Amino acid sequence: MVLEKNKAYKNLKKKGFVDSADHSNDHKYLEFFYEGKMILYTKLSHGSKKDLDDYLIKQMSSQCKLTKQQFADLVNCPLSEEAFIEILRKGGELE
């Protein structure tokens, strides 16, 4: 499985992720807030032009508390923000 990095970044922002104030020169950090509380974060390589390979998808899906397929669906848009929140709720990530 391979996902386009720029598409992933753009679509995660559409699903409620925001750029973190904390960042590094080599990564973009995206945070997900629910009811004003930061629930999770993930990061994307800032300088690399490479797409997200299987290893990076696994890392990001883990950070987002999703399976690899759920993460791919979140990035490719079949999984809505509301469905993502429901998965987090069922997984005990939300109070």
Helices and strands as residue ranges (DSSP letters): H 5-14, E 17-19, E 27-34, E 37-45, H 54-63, H 68-76, H 81-90
